[in-house]
Amino acid sequence: MLSRKRAEKRRKKKQEGTYHFWDLLFEVVFWIPELILLPFRLLFWLVRFLGRSIFDGL
């Protein structure tokens, strides 16, 4: 939901022509934690999937 609002705001700024370097910099700063946490999320989902598929089969 939050990323959808950010995307709409970004699209609106680009259409209005008010998209500046600082806007890009803030977006990069917000995406860095997401990129750092992504491998851990994928690993968590993989372990959860494997656990459910093994233990639900018993």
Helices and strands as residue ranges (DSSP letters): H 2-16, H 21-55
